[in-house]
Amino acid sequence: MNRNVNNLAPRALYQSKFNSARYNLLLVVVMTAINIVLLMFGGGSYFLFSATLPYSLAIDGMYMTGRMPDDWYTDWPEGYQFLDTSYMTVMMLIAVAIILVYLACFFFSKNFKAGAMIVSAVIFVLDTLYLVLFYGVGVDSIMDLLLHAWVLYYLISGSVYGIKLKKLPEDEPVQENYKPIEVPVVEENAPAEEKTENNSTDEK
């Protein structure tokens, strides 16, 4: 009885930690998608908990094809020919592909699959490195860096707990028609009584 309780306690804990990582991953997917949609429709808002690389690719595609606000091009020489729309299409497709990989990791980790969580953690590590290398560590990027660290913590811990879940022993199946085996009980006084009867027979 105690052995079953000890097995179930860490399982419930590991599953809870793993699910927390999954929902942080889903939040990244949703926020990144919203930011790209707002960018395409000219919205000036930007939500945190967003992956940096897909959003940057979307910005680059729109910027190089002349679709950003005019104040973005104040330093550009007059008569510059923007790139063809196909460039923006390619950048957007790559951005969407990265988001879909994150989303696939979320769905494939539904049954506590550590592999999918590890893949998402590795990709987000690369995203964080991109953020540091191209945007640096400063006032403008500090919140993004802190939230990237937050998400990384959950993705890495989710990967660890997923591996721990895999190593846990399987729960013992419950047999519905199980009946306990009846063991005959031998009375302690039975041998003594038998011995008394034997003695009486000998006297006769």
C-alpha positions in Angstrom: 0.0 0.0 0.0 2.7 2.5 1.0 4.8 1.5 -2.1 1.9 2.5 -4.4 1.5 5.8 -2.7 5.2 6.5 -3.0 5.1 5.7 -6.8 2.1 7.9 -7.4 3.3 11.0 -5.5 6.3 11.8 -7.7 4.3 10.9 -10.9 1.6 13.5 -10.1 4.3 16.1 -9.3 6.3 15.4 -12.5 3.1 15.6 -14.6 2.2 18.9 -13.1 5.6 20.4 -13.8 5.5 19.0 -17.4 2.1 20.5 -18.1 3.3 23.9 -16.8 6.1 23.8 -19.4 3.6 22.8 -22.1 1.3 25.8 -21.4 4.3 28.2 -21.3 5.2 26.9 -24.8 1.6 27.4 -26.0 1.7 31.0 -24.7 4.9 31.6 -26.7 3.1 30.3 -29.9 0.0 32.4 -29.3 1.9 35.6 -28.5 4.3 35.3 -31.4 1.4 34.7 -33.9 -0.5 37.7 -32.5 2.5 39.9 -32.8 3.1 38.9 -36.5 -0.6 39.5 -37.3 -0.5 42.9 -35.7 2.7 43.8 -37.6 1.1 42.8 -40.9 -1.9 45.0 -40.2 0.1 48.0 -39.0 -0.6 47.6 -35.3 2.0 49.3 -33.1 1.6 46.9 -30.2 4.0 44.2 -29.2 3.2 41.5 -26.7 5.9 39.9 -24.6 6.4 36.1 -24.3 7.1 36.1 -28.0 9.7 34.2 -29.9 12.2 36.7 -31.3 13.4 35.0 -34.5 10.0 34.5 -36.2 9.0 38.1 -35.4 12.3 39.4 -36.7 11.9 37.5 -39.9 8.5 39.0 -40.4 9.8 42.5 -39.7 12.7 42.0 -42.2 10.4 40.8 -44.9 8.1 43.8 -44.6 11.0 46.2 -44.1 13.0 45.2 -47.2 9.9 45.3 -49.3 8.9 48.8 -48.2 5.9 47.9 -46.1 6.9 49.4 -42.8 6.0 53.0 -41.7 7.8 55.9 -43.5 9.9 56.8 -40.4 11.7 53.5 -40.8 13.2 54.7 -44.0 14.4 58.2 -43.2 18.1 57.2 -43.6 17.5 55.4 -46.9 18.8 57.0 -50.1 16.2 58.4 -52.5 15.1 56.2 -55.3 16.0 53.0 -53.6 14.3 50.0 -55.1 12.7 47.8 -52.5 12.9 44.0 -52.9 10.1 42.1 -54.6 7.1 40.9 -52.6 8.4 37.3 -52.9 11.1 38.1 -50.4 8.5 39.0 -47.8 6.6 35.8 -48.7 9.6 33.7 -48.0 10.4 35.4 -44.7 6.8 35.0 -43.6 6.8 31.3 -44.5 9.9 30.7 -42.5 8.4 32.5 -39.6 5.2 30.5 -39.8 7.2 27.3 -40.1 9.1 28.0 -36.9 5.8 28.7 -35.1 4.3 25.5 -36.4 7.3 23.6 -35.1 6.7 25.0 -31.6 3.0 24.1 -32.0 3.8 20.6 -33.1 6.0 20.2 -30.0 3.1 21.3 -27.8 0.8 18.7 -29.3 3.3 15.9 -29.5 4.1 16.4 -25.8 0.5 15.8 -24.8 1.2 12.3 -23.5 4.2 13.5 -21.5 6.7 12.9 -24.4 10.0 14.3 -23.2 11.4 14.3 -26.8 9.0 16.9 -28.0 9.7 19.1 -25.0 13.5 18.8 -25.5 13.1 19.9 -29.2 11.2 23.0 -28.2 13.8 23.8 -25.5 16.6 23.5 -28.0 14.9 25.8 -30.5 14.1 28.3 -27.9 17.7 28.3 -26.7 18.7 29.2 -30.3 16.0 31.9 -30.3 17.5 33.4 -27.1 21.0 33.3 -28.5 19.6 35.2 -31.6 18.1 37.8 -29.2 21.3 38.3 -27.4 23.5 38.4 -30.5 21.4 40.7 -32.6 19.7 42.9 -30.0 22.2 42.9 -27.3 21.7 43.2 -23.5 20.2 46.7 -22.8 17.3 48.6 -21.6 15.3 47.9 -24.8 15.8 44.2 -24.6 15.9 43.5 -20.9 12.2 42.5 -20.5 12.5 40.2 -23.5 15.6 38.6 -22.1 14.0 38.1 -18.7 10.9 36.5 -20.2 13.1 34.3 -22.5 14.9 33.1 -19.3 11.5 32.4 -17.7 10.3 30.3 -20.7 13.6 28.5 -20.9 13.4 27.6 -17.3 10.0 25.9 -17.8 11.0 24.2 -21.1 14.2 22.8 -19.7 12.6 21.7 -16.4 9.7 20.2 -18.4 12.3 18.2 -20.4 13.9 17.0 -17.2 10.6 16.0 -15.6 9.6 14.3 -18.8 12.7 12.1 -18.6 12.0 11.4 -15.0 8.4 10.4 -15.8 9.8 7.9 -18.4 12.0 6.3 -15.8 9.2 5.8 -13.2 7.8 2.3 -12.9 4.5 1.6 -14.5 1.4 1.6 -12.2 0.3 -2.0 -11.4 -2.9 -2.8 -13.3 -6.0 -3.4 -11.1 -7.7 -6.7 -11.7 -11.5 -6.2 -11.6 -12.4 -9.8 -10.9 -9.6 -10.3 -8.4 -10.5 -12.5 -5.4 -8.1 -13.0 -2.5 -6.8 -16.6 -2.0 -8.3 -18.2 1.0 -5.7 -19.7 3.3 -6.9 -22.4 5.7 -6.4 -21.5 9.3 -5.0 -24.2 11.6 -6.0 -23.9 15.2 -3.2 -23.9 17.6 -4.9 -26.3 20.0 -5.6 -28.9 17.3 -2.3 -30.9 17.8 -2.7 -30.9 21.6 -6.3 -32.3 21.3 -5.1 -34.9 18.9 -2.3 -35.9 21.2 -4.8 -36.3 24.1 -7.1 -38.5 22.1 -4.1 -40.7 21.2 -3.1 -41.1 24.8 -6.7 -42.1 25.8 -6.7 -44.8 23.1 -3.4 -46.2 24.4 -4.7 -46.4 28.0 -7.7 -48.4 26.8 
